[in-house]
Amino acid sequence: MIDESNHDPVDDMADTLDVLYDIVERSGGTVKRSEGNRLSLLYLHALFALFISPLFMLWGFGPNAMKTTTWQVARAIPGQSTTLAALLFLGGAVLLLGTATRSPRWAGTGLMLILIWYSIIAVTFAAAIILWVLNGSPDATQPALYAPGVYAHLAAVMVIHLTTVWKMVHKGR
């Protein structure tokens, strides 16, 4: 049997509110860390896009640039190294601007441009493998079989980021 004579309902309520307050405090810290991690990742993607794009363009002009079988489909893109470098650079710059100003619309636009770049690379690399297989898979011209997966997974990461940013835009944040 419970002895209720020593229990004060106000004290019980205060204890419950203290527990709830602690939970809310911990949740607030988790949200701040999560937002900080997300922003760090967006900055990282933007800076790497800005770093890689000029290297990509310069690499594309060398005497042996994009000569391997892996690049055979990408070579069909008009001005391939300049076009792809410009797309990646623009995506990085817009993502950096959007992240720095906390503008989900700009950040989303930058992510979309980078997503397009990763998708182009993944699809052209996959197409090169398909062409290689259709041509009898000669050993001397084997494309990098792992390459489409590398860029496809990076495209998937951009989709995950875009989903988060899209939710922010539609919630008016």
C-alpha positions in Angstrom: 0.0 0.0 0.0 1.3 3.5 -0.9 1.6 6.0 1.8 0.4 9.2 0.1 0.6 11.4 3.3 4.2 12.3 2.6 3.8 13.2 -1.1 3.3 16.8 -2.1 1.8 16.9 -5.7 3.5 20.2 -6.3 6.9 18.7 -5.5 6.1 15.8 -7.8 5.2 18.1 -10.6 8.3 20.2 -10.0 10.4 17.0 -10.2 8.7 16.0 -13.5 9.3 19.5 -14.9 13.0 19.3 -13.9 13.3 16.1 -15.8 11.6 17.6 -18.8 13.8 20.6 -18.7 17.0 18.4 -18.7 15.6 16.5 -21.7 14.9 19.8 -23.6 18.4 21.1 -22.8 20.1 18.0 -24.1 17.9 18.0 -27.2 18.9 21.7 -27.9 22.5 20.8 -27.7 22.0 17.9 -30.1 20.2 20.1 -32.6 23.0 22.7 -32.5 25.7 20.0 -33.0 23.7 18.5 -35.9 23.3 21.9 -37.6 27.0 22.6 -37.1 27.9 19.3 -38.6 25.6 19.9 -41.6 27.0 23.3 -42.2 30.6 21.9 -42.0 29.8 19.3 -44.6 28.3 21.9 -46.9 31.4 24.1 -46.5 33.5 21.1 -47.2 31.6 20.2 -50.4 31.7 23.8 -51.6 35.5 24.2 -50.9 36.4 20.9 -52.6 34.3 21.9 -55.7 36.2 25.2 -55.8 39.5 23.4 -55.4 38.8 20.5 -57.9 37.3 22.5 -60.7 40.4 24.5 -61.8 42.5 21.3 -61.5 39.9 19.5 -63.6 40.0 22.2 -66.3 43.8 22.3 -66.3 44.1 18.5 -66.4 41.7 18.4 -69.3 44.1 20.4 -71.6 47.2 18.2 -71.2 48.5 16.1 -74.1 47.2 12.9 -72.4 44.1 14.4 -70.9 41.0 12.3 -70.8 42.5 9.8 -73.2 41.7 6.6 -71.2 38.7 4.5 -71.9 37.0 5.7 -68.7 36.7 9.1 -70.3 35.6 8.1 -73.8 31.9 9.1 -73.3 32.8 12.3 -71.4 35.0 13.4 -74.3 31.8 13.8 -76.3 30.7 16.7 -74.1 31.4 20.0 -76.0 34.4 21.6 -74.3 34.4 18.8 -71.8 37.0 19.9 -69.4 36.0 23.6 -69.4 32.3 22.9 -69.4 32.5 20.4 -66.5 35.0 22.5 -64.6 32.7 25.6 -65.0 29.7 23.6 -63.8 31.5 22.3 -60.7 33.1 25.7 -59.9 29.7 27.5 -60.2 28.1 24.9 -58.0 30.8 25.3 -55.3 30.6 29.1 -55.4 26.8 29.2 -55.1 26.9 26.5 -52.3 29.6 28.5 -50.5 27.5 31.7 -50.8 24.3 30.0 -49.7 25.9 28.3 -46.8 27.8 31.4 -45.6 24.6 33.5 -45.8 22.4 30.7 -44.4 20.2 30.9 -47.5 18.7 27.4 -48.2 17.6 28.4 -51.7 21.2 29.4 -52.7 22.7 26.4 -50.9 20.2 24.1 -52.7 21.0 25.6 -56.1 24.7 25.0 -55.4 24.0 21.5 -54.3 21.9 20.9 -57.4 24.7 22.1 -59.7 27.2 19.8 -57.9 24.7 16.9 -58.1 24.4 17.4 -61.9 28.3 17.4 -62.2 28.6 14.1 -60.1 25.7 12.6 -62.1 27.3 13.5 -65.5 30.6 11.9 -64.4 28.9 8.8 -63.0 26.7 8.3 -66.1 29.5 8.8 -68.6 31.8 6.5 -66.7 29.1 3.8 -66.5 28.4 4.3 -70.3 32.2 3.8 -71.0 32.0 0.5 -69.1 28.9 -0.6 -71.1 30.7 0.3 -74.4 33.7 -1.6 -73.3 31.6 -4.7 -72.5 29.8 -4.4 -75.8 33.2 -4.2 -77.6 34.2 -7.6 -76.2 36.0 -6.3 -73.0 39.6 -6.0 -74.4 42.1 -6.0 -71.6 44.2 -3.2 -73.0 41.3 -0.7 -72.9 39.6 -1.6 -69.6 38.0 1.5 -68.0 38.1 2.0 -64.2 35.2 -0.3 -63.1 34.9 1.4 -59.7 34.7 4.9 -61.0 30.9 5.2 -61.6 30.3 4.0 -58.0 32.5 6.7 -56.6 30.7 9.5 -58.3 27.2 7.9 -57.9 27.6 7.7 -54.2 28.7 11.4 -54.1 25.6 12.2 -56.1 23.6 10.3 -53.5 25.2 12.4 -50.8 24.1 15.6 -52.6 20.5 14.3 -52.8 20.6 13.7 -49.0 21.8 17.3 -48.5 19.2 18.6 -51.0 16.4 16.8 -49.1 17.4 18.6 -45.9 17.7 22.0 -47.6 14.4 21.5 -49.5 12.7 20.8 -46.1 14.2 24.1 -44.8 13.0 26.0 -47.8 9.4 24.7 -47.5 9.3 25.3 -43.8 10.3 28.9 -44.3 13.5 28.8 -42.4 
